[in-house]
Amino acid sequence: MKLGRLAQEAGIALDTGGEAGVTGFAIDHRKVAPGTVFGAFPGTRFNGEDFIPAAVAAGAVAIVARPEARVEGAVHIADAEPRRAFARLAARFFTPVPETIVAVTGTNGKTSTVEMTRQIWRMGGHHAASIGTLGVTTADESVSTGLTTPDIVTFLSNMTGLAREGVTHVAYEASSHGLSQYRNEGLRVTAGAFTNLSRDHLDYHGTMESYFAAKMRLFDEVIAEDGTAVVWADDPWSAKVCEHAGRRGLRVLAVGGQAETDGSSIRLLARTPTQLGQELDVEMAGERRKVVLPLIGAYQAANALVSAGLVLATGGEAGQVFDALARLQPVRGRLERAAITRAGAPVYIDYAHTPDAIEAAIAALRPHVRGRLITVLGAGGDRDEGKRPEMGRAAAAGSDLVIVTDDNPRGEDPAAIRKAVLGGCPGAMEVADRREAISAAVAAADGDDIVLVAGKGHEQGQIVGRGDAMRVLPFDDVEVAREVAAA
């Protein structure tokens, strides 16, 4: 494909080089081959502009970079937002793509919501996939990408690969990092969802307002102008989300207890916990429905209903969509029951790694606890330090016994991280080794108790060190819980 044609379709003016043939796109200079368009972006650790000469020497035909970048020997596509320009160009190169694409943003619930959306679509007869923290998930396989939102080249190539395999419907996680760095741009997004907003990633965004603004790019710029915003109405930030959607002229489909009783909203009238799940009483378009959801917890109900909203926004039939909720399967590492101890206590694994998520996971389990709720948690290193004591407070407020352990310490001193968490729960036990901490929780639990292991969820490794000294030690909370429960 000619560079000039790609630029014209992306709305980018070229002075020269339009006849150059494009064979691919790369943001890693080591992956440049003859005919590649190279994206040279300033980053927190590296400046891609430093690798422009190497990219040109490897055969790059064009460099997308800031106007002040120095480019010799290739076309310089200069833009003040080079990531956005690169994404728009790349999106014209990677074709075909699935015809129906939706995105989910929010602090918690993104992974569950995109996966539940995929399941509902599949039960409706569509060939569907989800992209996010769990990787690329289709009906018959899951391929890990290692990131909630992969880089733009991986994202677009995944989309094209899925389309060539016959996938017609895709739901993807739109993280704040991905939105602020234009990692998922250029495609027609039919609908987007907002789940909630609570403290996370302030080490990157600085303030909650900046964090929220990054999320809002989904509604301000990414969703198609004739698209739909599915908004969980029971979050304090939801009214502002609706304002952003309204300014774009997007259709708003509100979901939750505070949703209006209009024809397009899904109002949650009542939620009743059961032994293995919960019953939901919902109303839409004046019709009340009973939904038997085979998942526990208020936030799982929220995720399921937001997923239903996304499917309805993309042409799903209400009867089929609500019937499908009764057949949803648990999402890996999201209140996943990993084991039952010899004493009869169930052990749940959850990805909760923010104060709000820990509170939600505890609230989900509390109605099922006859004895004590025992919570194991830690906090990740090289991440927002301010949330650590808040995580401890959230655990202490809802648990009968808290065990503070290591999560992914990365480049920080694990003892210092644990101390920060213990600042919010000074009466907690401290067990540094994560396996020993899980073992201690299992040993302490009797048949009326429930054990919650929070923080790592689906992850299968523990990250220690940073840079060249970084190691990923094999560690899977689910497998460890099963091993210690059987020991």
C-alpha positions in Angstrom: 0.0 0.0 0.0 1.3 3.5 -0.9 2.1 5.9 2.0 0.2 8.7 0.2 -3.0 6.7 0.1 -2.7 5.8 3.8 -2.1 9.4 4.7 -5.0 10.7 2.7 -7.4 8.2 4.3 -6.1 9.2 7.7 -6.5 12.9 7.0 -2.8 13.6 7.1 -1.1 15.9 4.6 2.2 14.8 3.0 4.6 17.0 1.1 6.8 14.2 -0.3 7.2 10.5 -0.2 3.6 9.6 -1.2 4.7 6.9 -3.6 6.7 4.9 -1.0 5.4 1.4 -0.4 4.4 0.6 3.1 4.9 -3.0 4.3 4.3 -2.6 8.1 4.3 -0.4 11.2 6.5 -0.6 14.3 7.2 1.3 17.5 10.3 -0.8 18.3 13.2 0.0 16.0 14.4 -3.6 16.3 11.2 -4.7 14.4 11.7 -2.3 11.5 12.1 -3.8 8.0 12.2 -2.2 4.6 9.0 -0.4 4.0 8.1 0.1 7.7 6.5 3.2 9.1 8.2 3.9 12.5 6.6 5.6 15.4 9.2 7.6 17.4 7.5 8.7 20.7 9.0 10.2 23.9 8.3 7.9 26.8 8.9 7.7 30.5 11.9 5.4 30.2 13.1 5.8 26.6 12.8 8.4 23.9 11.9 6.8 20.6 13.4 9.7 18.8 16.8 8.5 19.8 16.3 5.4 17.6 15.3 7.2 14.4 18.7 6.8 12.7 18.6 3.0 13.4 15.0 2.8 12.1 16.0 4.6 8.9 19.1 2.4 8.5 16.8 -0.7 8.8 14.6 0.5 5.9 11.9 2.7 7.5 10.2 4.8 4.7 8.5 7.2 7.1 9.0 8.4 10.7 6.0 9.7 12.7 7.4 12.0 15.3 7.1 15.5 16.9 7.9 18.4 14.6 11.1 19.1 16.4 12.5 15.6 15.9 15.4 15.3 13.5 14.7 12.9 10.6 17.0 12.3 7.7 16.7 9.7 5.0 12.9 9.1 5.4 9.6 11.0 5.2 9.0 12.9 8.4 5.3 12.9 9.3 5.4 15.6 11.9 2.6 15.9 14.5 2.3 17.4 17.9 0.5 14.2 19.0 2.6 11.6 17.1 1.0 8.7 18.8 -2.4 9.7 17.5 -1.1 10.3 14.0 0.7 7.0 14.0 -2.5 5.2 15.2 -4.6 6.8 12.5 -2.2 5.8 9.8 -1.8 2.2 11.1 -5.6 1.8 11.3 -5.8 2.3 7.5 -3.1 -0.4 7.0 -4.4 -3.1 9.2 -7.5 -4.5 7.5 -10.0 -6.1 7.6 -11.3 -5.6 11.2 -14.4 -7.0 13.0 -17.5 -5.2 12.1 -18.8 -4.7 15.6 -16.3 -3.3 18.2 -17.1 -2.0 21.7 -14.8 -0.7 24.5 -15.0 -0.7 28.3 -13.3 1.8 30.6 -13.3 2.3 34.4 -11.1 1.5 37.3 -12.6 -1.9 38.1 -14.7 -4.4 36.2 -13.2 -3.9 32.7 -11.9 -7.5 32.4 -15.1 -9.1 33.6 -17.3 -6.8 31.5 -15.5 -7.4 28.2 -15.4 -11.2 28.8 -19.1 -11.3 29.8 -20.0 -9.3 26.7 -18.1 -11.9 24.6 -20.0 -14.7 26.3 -23.4 -13.1 25.7 -22.5 -12.4 22.0 -21.4 -16.0 21.6 -24.6 -17.4 23.1 -26.4 -15.2 20.6 -24.7 -16.9 17.7 -21.9 -14.5 17.0 -18.2 -15.3 16.5 -16.9 -13.0 19.3 -13.7 -12.2 21.1 -12.4 -10.0 23.9 -9.1 -8.2 24.3 -7.7 -7.1 27.7 -5.8 -8.2 30.8 -6.5 -11.8 30.2 -5.2 -11.5 26.6 -7.1 -12.2 23.4 -10.0 -14.6 24.3 -12.1 -16.3 21.7 -14.5 -19.2 21.9 -11.6 -21.8 21.8 -8.4 -20.1 22.9 -6.8 -17.4 25.0 -3.5 -15.8 24.1 -1.9 -13.6 26.7 -0.6 -10.1 25.7 0.6 -9.2 29.2 -1.0 -5.8 29.1 -4.5 -4.5 29.7 -4.1 -2.4 26.6 -1.4 -3.6 24.2 0.6 -1.2 22.0 -1.2 0.1 19.0 0.5 -2.2 16.5 -0.3 -5.3 18.5 -3.8 -4.1 19.1 -4.5 -3.5 15.4 -2.8 -6.6 14.2 -4.8 -8.6 16.7 -8.0 -7.1 15.3 -7.0 -8.0 11.8 -6.1 -11.5 12.8 -9.4 -12.0 14.5 -11.3 -10.7 11.5 -9.5 -13.1 9.2 -10.5 -15.9 11.5 -14.1 -15.0 11.1 -14.6 -13.0 14.4 -17.3 -10.4 13.8 -17.7 -8.9 17.4 -14.9 -7.7 19.7 -15.1 -6.1 23.2 -11.8 -4.6 24.5 -10.6 -2.9 27.6 -9.8 0.8 27.2 -7.4 1.6 30.1 -6.5 5.1 31.1 -2.9 4.5 29.9 -4.2 3.1 26.6 -6.5 6.0 26.1 -4.0 8.7 27.0 -1.3 7.1 24.8 -3.6 6.4 21.8 -3.0 2.6 21.9 -6.5 1.8 20.6 -7.3 4.3 18.0 -8.6 4.5 14.5 -11.3 1.9 14.5 -15.1 2.4 14.5 -16.2 1.8 18.1 -20.0 1.3 18.1 -20.5 1.5 21.9 -18.4 2.2 24.9 -19.1 1.5 28.6 -18.1 3.2 31.9 -18.0 0.9 35.0 -16.8 3.1 37.9 -13.9 5.3 39.0 -11.9 5.0 42.1 -8.3 5.7 43.1 -5.7 4.0 40.9 -2.7 5.0 38.7 -2.3 8.4 40.3 1.5 7.7 40.1 0.9 8.2 36.3 -2.0 10.7 36.1 -1.3 12.8 39.2 -4.8 13.7 40.1 -8.3 12.0 40.0 -9.4 14.7 37.6 -6.6 13.9 35.2 -7.3 10.2 35.6 -11.0 10.8 34.8 -10.1 13.0 31.8 -8.0 10.2 30.4 -11.0 7.8 30.7 -13.3 10.3 29.0 -11.3 10.2 25.8 -13.4 7.1 25.1 -16.6 9.2 25.0 -15.1 12.5 23.8 -13.2 11.1 20.8 -13.1 7.3 20.3 -16.7 6.1 20.1 -18.4 6.8 16.7 -20.5 9.9 16.6 -23.7 7.8 16.2 -22.6 5.4 18.9 -23.9 4.5 22.4 -22.5 5.2 25.9 -23.4 2.5 28.4 -23.0 4.0 31.9 -23.2 2.3 35.3 -25.4 4.9 36.9 -24.6 4.2 40.6 -21.1 5.6 40.6 -20.4 9.1 41.9 -18.7 10.0 38.6 -21.5 8.7 36.3 -23.3 12.0 35.9 -20.1 13.6 34.6 -19.7 10.7 32.2 -23.2 11.3 30.9 -22.4 15.0 30.4 -19.4 14.0 28.2 -21.5 11.6 26.2 -24.3 14.2 25.8 -21.9 16.8 24.4 -21.0 14.3 21.7 -24.6 13.5 21.0 -24.1 9.9 21.9 -27.1 7.8 22.9 -26.9 7.1 26.6 -28.0 3.7 28.0 -27.9 3.9 31.8 -27.6 0.8 33.9 -28.2 0.3 37.7 -30.4 1.2 40.6 -30.2 4.9 39.8 -31.0 4.5 36.1 -34.0 6.3 34.9 -37.1 4.2 34.0 -37.1 5.2 30.3 -37.2 2.9 27.4 -33.4 2.6 26.9 -32.2 2.1 30.5 -31.7 -1.1 32.5 -32.9 -0.4 36.1 -31.8 -2.7 38.8 -34.8 -2.9 41.2 -33.6 -5.5 43.6 -30.7 -7.9 44.2 -31.0 -11.0 46.4 -27.9 -13.1 47.2 -28.4 -16.9 46.9 -26.1 -19.8 47.9 -24.4 -19.9 44.5 -25.2 -16.6 43.0 -27.9 -13.9 43.1 -31.3 -13.1 41.7 -31.7 -9.7 40.0 -35.0 -7.9 39.5 -34.6 -5.6 36.5 -36.8 -3.3 34.5 -36.4 -2.2 30.9 -38.9 -0.5 28.6 -41.6 -1.0 31.2 -41.0 -4.7 31.4 -39.8 -6.4 34.6 -37.6 -9.4 34.4 -36.1 -11.9 36.9 -32.5 -12.8 36.2 -30.8 -15.7 38.0 -27.1 -14.8 37.9 -24.7 -17.6 38.7 -22.1 -15.2 40.1 -21.8 -13.7 43.6 -21.3 -10.1 44.5 -22.9 -6.7 43.8 -20.1 -5.7 41.4 -20.5 -8.9 39.4 -24.2 -8.0 39.0 -23.0 -4.5 37.8 -20.6 -6.0 35.3 -23.2 -8.4 34.0 -25.8 -5.7 33.5 -23.3 -3.3 31.8 -22.3 -6.2 29.5 -26.0 -6.7 28.7 -26.2 -3.0 27.9 -23.4 -3.3 25.4 -24.9 -6.2 23.6 -28.3 -4.5 23.5 -26.6 -1.3 22.1 -25.1 -3.4 19.3 -28.4 -5.0 18.2 -29.0 -7.8 20.7 -32.5 -8.9 21.4 -33.6 -8.2 25.0 -35.1 -11.6 25.7 -32.0 -13.5 24.5 -29.6 -11.1 26.3 -31.2 -11.4 29.7 -31.6 -15.2 29.3 -27.9 -15.4 28.6 -27.0 -13.8 31.9 -28.2 -17.0 33.6 -25.5 -19.0 31.7 -22.5 -16.7 32.3 -19.3 -18.4 33.3 -16.9 -17.0 36.0 -14.0 -14.9 34.7 -10.5 -16.1 35.6 -9.3 -14.5 38.9 -12.4 -12.5 39.5 -14.0 -13.9 42.7 -12.9 -17.3 41.4 -13.5 -20.1 43.9 -10.2 -21.9 43.8 -10.6 -24.5 46.5 -12.4 -25.7 49.5 -10.2 -26.5 52.5 -10.4 -29.8 54.4 -12.3 -27.9 57.1 -14.9 -26.9 54.5 -13.9 -23.2 54.0 -14.1 -21.9 50.4 -11.0 -20.0 49.1 -11.7 -17.2 46.6 -9.1 -15.5 44.4 -9.8 -11.9 43.2 -7.8 -9.4 41.3 -8.8 -6.6 43.6 -5.8 -4.3 44.0 -7.4 -0.9 44.8 -9.2 0.1 48.0 -12.6 0.2 46.2 -12.1 -3.2 44.6 -11.1 -4.8 47.9 -14.2 -3.3 49.5 -16.3 -4.6 46.7 -14.9 -8.1 46.9 -15.4 -8.2 50.7 -18.9 -6.9 50.3 -19.6 -9.7 47.7 -18.5 -12.4 50.1 -19.8 -11.1 53.3 -23.4 -12.3 52.8 -22.1 -15.9 52.4 -20.0 -15.8 55.6 -21.3 -17.7 58.6 -18.1 -17.4 60.6 -15.1 -15.3 59.8 -13.9 -13.6 56.6 -10.1 -14.0 56.3 -8.4 -11.7 53.8 -4.9 -12.0 52.4 -3.6 -9.0 50.5 -0.5 -7.0 49.6 0.3 -4.1 47.3 2.3 -3.8 44.1 5.6 -2.0 44.1 6.5 0.9 41.7 2.8 1.9 41.7 0.6 4.5 43.5 2.0 4.5 47.0 -0.9 6.5 48.4 -3.5 3.7 48.0 -1.6 1.3 50.2 -2.9 2.3 53.6 -6.3 2.7 52.1 -6.2 -0.9 50.9 -5.3 -1.9 54.4 -8.2 0.1 55.9 -10.6 -1.4 53.4 -9.5 -4.9 54.3 -9.7 -4.3 58.0 -13.1 -2.7 57.8 -14.7 -5.7 56.3 -12.6 -8.7 57.4 -12.3 -10.6 60.7 -8.7 -11.4 60.1 -6.3 -9.7 57.7 -2.9 -11.2 56.6 -0.6 -8.7 54.9 1.9 -10.2 52.5 3.9 -9.5 49.3 2.2 -8.9 46.0 4.5 -7.8 43.1 7.2 -5.9 44.9 9.0 -5.0 41.7 11.9 -2.6 42.4 10.8 -1.6 45.9 11.6 -3.0 49.3 8.8 -5.5 50.1 9.0 -4.8 53.8 8.4 -1.1 53.2 5.3 -1.9 51.0 3.9 -4.2 53.7 4.5 -1.5 56.3 2.5 1.0 54.3 -0.4 -1.4 54.0 -0.2 -2.3 57.7 -0.5 1.5 58.4 -4.2 1.1 57.5 -4.7 -2.2 59.4 -2.3 -2.2 62.3 -3.9 -5.3 63.9 -3.2 -7.5 60.9 -0.8 -10.4 60.7 2.3 -9.9 58.6 3.6 -12.9 56.6 6.1 -11.9 54.0 6.1 -15.0 51.8 2.9 -15.1 49.8 2.6 -18.9 49.8 3.1 -19.0 53.6 0.5 -16.2 53.9 -2.1 -18.2 51.9 -1.2 -21.3 53.9 -1.7 -19.4 57.2 -5.1 -18.2 56.1 -6.2 -21.7 55.1 -4.9 -23.2 58.3 -6.8 -20.6 60.3 -10.2 -21.1 58.5 -12.8 -23.5 59.8 -15.9 -24.7 58.0 -18.0 -21.5 58.5 -15.2 -19.2 57.3 -14.3 -17.9 53.9 -10.8 -17.0 52.7 -10.2 -14.2 50.2 -6.8 -13.9 48.5 -6.7 -10.5 46.8 -4.4 -8.6 44.5 -3.1 -10.9 41.8 -6.1 -12.8 40.5 -5.3 -14.4 37.1 -1.6 -13.6 37.2 0.8 -16.5 37.0 4.0 -14.8 38.2 5.4 -12.6 40.9 7.4 -9.7 39.7 10.6 -9.0 41.7 13.1 -6.3 40.8 13.1 -3.8 38.0 15.1 -3.1 34.8 17.7 -5.7 34.0 17.4 -7.2 37.5 13.7 -7.9 37.1 12.6 -11.5 37.5 9.1 -13.1 37.2 8.8 -15.9 39.7 6.2 -18.6 38.9 3.3 -17.9 41.2 -0.5 -18.6 40.6 -2.8 -17.7 43.6 -5.3 -20.3 42.3 -2.8 -23.1 42.1 -1.2 -22.2 45.4 -4.6 -22.1 47.1 -5.4 -25.6 45.8 -2.0 -27.0 46.9 -2.2 -25.6 50.4 -5.8 -26.6 50.8 -5.0 -30.2 49.9 -1.9 -30.4 52.0 
